[in-house]
Amino acid sequence: MPSVLDKGPLASILFEMRTWVRCLLPYTPYVAPFYPTPDTVISRVLDLTAVGPGDCLYDLGCGDGRVLLAAARRGARCVGFELDPELVRDAVTAARTAGLESLVRVVRADAATADVSEATVIALYLSDHGNSRLLRAVQSTLRPGTRVASFYFPVGLPRRA
């Protein structure tokens, strides 16, 4: 089955519109629309956070898994959380196709429920609101020294009580 990005322009536009609409609904767990992160941006963020062997990268809202794959190619163990079933399928398929399934795990769940205690790096490509909401939700399991990178929007780490 083709990925959500390989179904043609109209299908891609409709998928993007659907991701926008569900973010705007009240009481939704979706906090950002899906936009594929360009490879150059992924590479730069992984360079800035010095991701490599020995790291465990968590991507909260992993989309189609491209950040997970790039980090796994650097030797990191990776865990992605994603709500959209089509994107979860795409991420799992991409990891299998790349031969990286031993380093990549994708969980279909709200990233706000993630236990990030194993993470040495957390990747976010959400909205201001999404970044704040997720970091507050996972704060109790966030270890001191964990590197947090946002691909676009600011990250305001919540203060510990």
C-alpha positions as CSV (number, residue, x, y, z in Angstrom):
1,M,0.0,0.0,0.0
2,P,1.5,3.4,-0.9
3,S,2.3,5.9,1.7
4,V,0.1,9.0,2.3
5,L,2.6,11.0,0.3
6,D,2.6,8.7,-2.7
7,K,-1.1,8.7,-3.4
8,G,-1.0,11.7,-5.7
9,P,-1.5,15.4,-5.3
10,L,-5.2,15.4,-4.6
11,A,-5.0,12.7,-2.0
12,S,-2.0,14.4,-0.3
13,I,-3.9,17.7,-0.2
14,L,-7.0,16.0,1.3
15,F,-4.8,14.2,3.9
16,E,-3.2,17.5,4.9
17,M,-6.6,19.2,5.2
18,R,-7.9,16.3,7.4
19,T,-4.9,16.7,9.7
20,W,-5.6,20.5,10.0
21,V,-9.3,20.0,10.7
22,R,-8.7,17.4,13.5
23,C,-6.2,19.8,15.2
24,L,-8.9,22.5,15.3
25,L,-11.5,20.3,17.0
26,P,-12.2,20.9,20.7
27,Y,-10.8,18.3,23.1
28,T,-8.7,16.7,20.4
29,P,-5.5,14.8,21.2
30,Y,-4.1,16.0,17.8
31,V,-1.9,19.0,18.4
32,A,-0.3,19.6,14.9
33,P,-1.0,18.9,11.3
34,F,1.3,16.5,9.4
35,Y,4.1,18.0,7.4
36,P,7.0,15.9,6.2
37,T,10.2,17.2,7.6
38,P,12.8,17.9,4.9
39,D,15.9,15.7,5.1
40,T,18.3,18.7,5.4
41,V,16.4,19.9,8.5
42,I,16.4,16.4,10.1
43,S,20.2,16.1,9.5
44,R,20.8,19.6,11.0
45,V,18.8,18.8,14.1
46,L,20.4,15.5,14.6
47,D,23.8,17.1,14.2
48,L,22.9,19.8,16.8
49,T,21.8,17.3,19.3
50,A,24.7,15.0,18.5
51,V,22.6,11.9,18.0
52,G,24.6,8.7,17.7
53,P,25.1,5.2,19.0
54,G,24.2,5.0,22.7
55,D,21.3,7.5,22.3
56,C,17.6,6.7,22.5
57,L,15.6,9.2,20.5
58,Y,11.9,9.7,21.1
59,D,9.9,11.4,18.4
60,L,6.6,12.6,19.9
61,G,4.3,12.8,16.9
62,C,6.6,10.9,14.6
63,G,4.5,11.1,11.4
64,D,5.8,8.8,8.7
65,G,9.0,8.0,10.7
66,R,11.6,9.9,8.7
67,V,13.3,11.4,11.9
68,L,13.3,7.9,13.5
69,L,15.0,6.4,10.4
70,A,17.6,9.2,10.2
71,A,18.5,8.7,13.8
72,A,18.6,4.9,13.5
73,R,21.0,5.2,10.6
74,R,23.3,7.0,13.1
75,G,23.0,4.0,15.4
76,A,20.5,5.4,17.9
77,R,17.6,3.4,19.2
78,C,14.3,5.1,18.4
79,V,10.8,5.2,19.6
80,G,8.0,7.2,17.8
81,F,4.6,8.0,19.1
82,E,1.9,8.7,16.5
83,L,-1.9,8.8,16.6
84,D,-2.7,8.6,12.9
85,P,-3.0,4.9,11.8
86,E,-1.9,5.6,8.2
87,L,1.2,7.4,9.3
88,V,2.0,4.6,11.8
89,R,1.7,2.1,9.0
90,D,4.0,4.3,6.8
91,A,6.6,4.6,9.6
92,V,6.6,0.8,10.3
93,T,6.8,0.0,6.6
94,A,9.7,2.5,6.1
95,A,11.7,1.0,9.0
96,R,11.2,-2.5,7.7
97,T,12.1,-1.5,4.1
98,A,15.3,0.3,5.4
99,G,16.2,-2.8,7.5
100,L,16.1,-0.7,10.7
101,E,13.2,-2.4,12.5
102,S,15.6,-3.6,15.2
103,L,16.3,0.0,16.1
104,V,12.9,1.6,15.5
105,R,9.7,1.1,17.4
106,V,6.5,3.0,16.5
107,V,3.7,3.2,19.0
108,R,0.2,4.1,17.9
109,A,-0.8,6.3,20.9
110,D,-1.1,9.8,22.2
111,A,2.4,11.0,22.8
112,A,1.1,12.7,26.0
113,T,1.0,9.2,27.5
114,A,4.7,8.4,26.7
115,D,7.1,7.3,29.3
116,V,10.2,9.1,28.1
117,S,12.5,7.9,30.9
118,E,14.8,6.0,28.4
119,A,15.1,9.0,26.1
120,T,18.4,10.8,25.7
121,V,16.9,13.0,22.9
122,I,13.3,14.1,22.3
123,A,12.3,15.4,18.9
124,L,9.3,17.6,18.3
125,Y,7.7,19.1,15.2
126,L,4.5,20.4,16.7
127,S,2.9,23.8,17.4
128,D,3.8,26.0,20.3
129,H,0.8,24.6,22.1
130,G,1.6,21.1,21.1
131,N,5.2,21.3,22.4
132,S,4.1,22.8,25.7
133,R,1.3,20.3,26.1
134,L,3.4,17.3,25.4
135,L,6.4,18.4,27.5
136,R,4.1,19.1,30.5
137,A,2.5,15.6,30.0
138,V,5.8,13.7,30.0
139,Q,7.6,15.9,32.5
140,S,7.3,13.4,35.3
141,T,9.4,10.8,33.3
142,L,11.7,13.3,31.6
143,R,15.3,12.8,32.9
144,P,17.6,15.7,33.6
145,G,20.1,16.1,30.7
146,T,17.7,14.8,28.0
147,R,18.2,16.9,24.9
148,V,15.0,18.3,23.5
149,A,14.9,19.6,19.9
150,S,12.0,21.3,18.2
151,F,12.1,21.4,14.4
152,Y,10.4,24.8,14.2
153,F,8.4,26.1,17.1
154,P,9.9,27.2,20.4
155,V,10.2,24.8,23.3
156,G,9.5,26.1,26.8
157,L,10.4,23.4,29.2
158,P,8.1,23.4,32.2
159,R,9.7,24.1,35.5
160,R,9.9,21.2,38.0
161,A,8.0,21.7,41.2
